[in-house]
Amino acid sequence: MSRPVSRIAAHTTIGDGARWVVSRKNLLHNLSLLRQAAGSELVAVVKANAYGHGMTGVADALFSGDEPTNVPAAFAVASLGEALALPSHDVPTMCLRPAELVWAFGGDEAKRIDEAIRRGVWLSVISPEAAGDVARRAERLGSRAMVQVMLDTGMSREMCVPERFSETIDAVLRQPALKLVGLGTHLTDGELADEPYSDDQIWLFHEALAPVEDRLPRGVVRHVANSGGTLAGHGAADGCDLARVGLALYGIHPDDRAVSTSPLKPVGKLVAPILALRDVPAGASVGYNRTFVARRPTRIALLPVGYADGYPRALSGQAVVRLPRGGQDDVFCPVVGRVSMDYVTIDVTDLPDVRPGDEVVLFDDDPTSPCSVQSLATRCGTIPYELLCHIGNRVRREVV
């Protein structure tokens, strides 16, 4: 018995890649809204390639507006590599990974510390020993290093333990080659407005600061709130000068319960052109492992995006994509067959006017869409952060 075999429809393949399209208008909208929510200046968190949105493009977009006051007060990154890759702007960059952990990698990391000192990057130190090490490097360079001390109030991770907080601050203040510029902590449940643990963390932060307050030089800033904490009301109201915003800056509310009512506007969307159309007879399979077998003559559209580009394999046969047709006429088409490294296939049988080159939206910038980042993250059993950070290097980032 012969197997059914698909045939390529008589269309020319057009286009060859996916794009991550970033809306500068929405980015600035979110920045303004978050500043109002915080009641303080903002730190734009651009680590992990700006949560997949493209660090350079996002940073430039934030400083390309007509309103010079609607810009962040600083940038924040995770690593020295990110700090040194960030284009130069007229605001400081804070590196959240402590110097102790940077040196643990060895090799060229010490050279990166030196370059960061020269550029005025805010280095995080979490012990008196690290303060001394950074000071010695700054002295050899004939420079003064900008440093901040981050207090562990509940994360049990990469911050200064409470019993050494005051000692570490004093160690910084004793070194002429160091300038204390910031003090902060990080909330574990900041996105949950009804979580009292955040209040406990903020109380611990200020309690730990009390013994050294009278020794702090003028201009030292305090920062506690992340995206969730900012939207939950933590910020200037908690005696802080800055709020660090990441996910919310990109238009996604960190609390899934608030997505439907959030005034934030998603900044990015993942789009790709239809490469080719294939007519599949009933009984033919599509993709690896024959997880989809056509029950009727079916038209399949091939998209040049796969799990190498950040579209999860877990969405195989479990998601839809949006074909723009002009407002309310947009159509959602099912993903069929396995998502592979380089391709996604969708069923467009009921859309006879579809052509190669037509653009398809895989991650939608409409938070209510069934293919929004929030919705797809839920289907994958993960969080929006992970989906965004997995957007691959082959995907071209564009700010519009």
Protein Blocks (a to p, Z undefined) as FASTA:
>chain_A
ZZddddddddddedjbdcddddfklmmmmmmmmmmmnopacdddfehhigonopklmmmm
mmmcfblklccfbdcdfbfklmmmpccdfbdcddfbdfklmmmngmjlmmmmmmmmmnop
acddfbfklmmmmmmmmmmnopacdddddddfhlopabccfklmmmmmmmmmmpmkbccf
bdcdddfklmpmklmklmmmmmmmmmmmmmmmmmpcghiacdfbdfklmmnopajknopa
bdcdfklmnopafblklmmmpcbdcfbdcddddfbdcdddehiaedehilaccfbdcddd
dddbdfknopafklgopaccdddeehjlpccdddedjddfkbccddfklmmkbcehiacd
fbdcbfkbckbfklmmmmnopafklmmmmpcfklccddZZ
